[in-house]
Amino acid sequence: MHIAPGTLVCLPRYAPYPLYGRVVEMVDEQHVRVTQVECGDPRCASEHAHADAVWPAEQVESAHAYQGRAAWEEGRMNSPNAVLLDDAA
């Protein structure tokens, strides 16, 4: 798979929640830097946040079929682990 900046990719983890992210750059031949990382867990956006990461290039897969979360999936703000985002940002 050709990995270009801006490509949406997937890093398979334990089922059923892979990690998704957008490629920023190739760090070297074996690693890619990704941003906008989120997991397939429906609680992800409201309960925890993922930082930018460096993933092994040989494990990265194309994720063209991935769709971002719908507005109704951003719920669970009553969770004690909810991530509070500043609206001014």
N, C-alpha and C positions, 0 to 999 in steps of 0.2 A: 504494500500500500504506500503510495506517495503521500508524505505528510507535509502540508503547506501551512503557513501561518493563516489563522482564521478558520481552519478546518475543525468541525465538531467531531470529537472522538470519544471513544468509550474505553475504559479500563475495566475488564471483567474482574469481579471479586466474587465473594460468596453470593450464591443465588438467593433471592431474586433481585438484589440491589447492586448493580454495577455503578461505577463512577462515570460521570460525563463531564467533559470540559472542552474548552476551545483552545487550540494551539496558538501560542504566542510566538515561539521560536524553537529551532533546533538548538539545544545546548551543545551537543556534539553528535557523533555518529550513532550513539546508543541511547540518547535521552532527549525528551521534548519537554519544554516548559508549557504548562497549561494554566488557564485562568477560568473564571466563572465555573468553578468546580461545584457540582452538586451530585447527590446520589439519587438512585431511583426510589428511595424510601419516601413515601408520601409525607412523612413528618419532617423531612429534611429542612425545608425552608423556614419552618416555624420553631424547630427545636434545636437546631445546631447549624453551624456554618463551616464551610470548608475553605481553607486558604488556597492560594495559588500553590502549585506543586510541580515537581519534576517527575515524569513517568518514564519507565523504560520503553523505548521505541518499539521493541519487538513484541511487547504485550498490548500495545495500543491497537484498537480496532476502529473501523469506520462506524459512524453513528448517524448516518443520513436519515434514518427513520425516527430518530428521537424527537419528541415534541416537548417543549417546555411545559411547566405546570399551568393549569387553568387557575383563574382567580379563586375559585371555590376550594382549591387544594392548598391554598396558603393559610388556611385556618389554624385552629388549635392555639390561638394566642393566649388562651388561659393556661397553657402548660407552664409549669415552673421553669422549664428549660427554654422557653421561647426566646428567640433572638429579636431584640427590639432595634429597629432601624430608625435613624433620624430622617424625617421627611424632608428636611432642608437639603440633604445631600443630593 
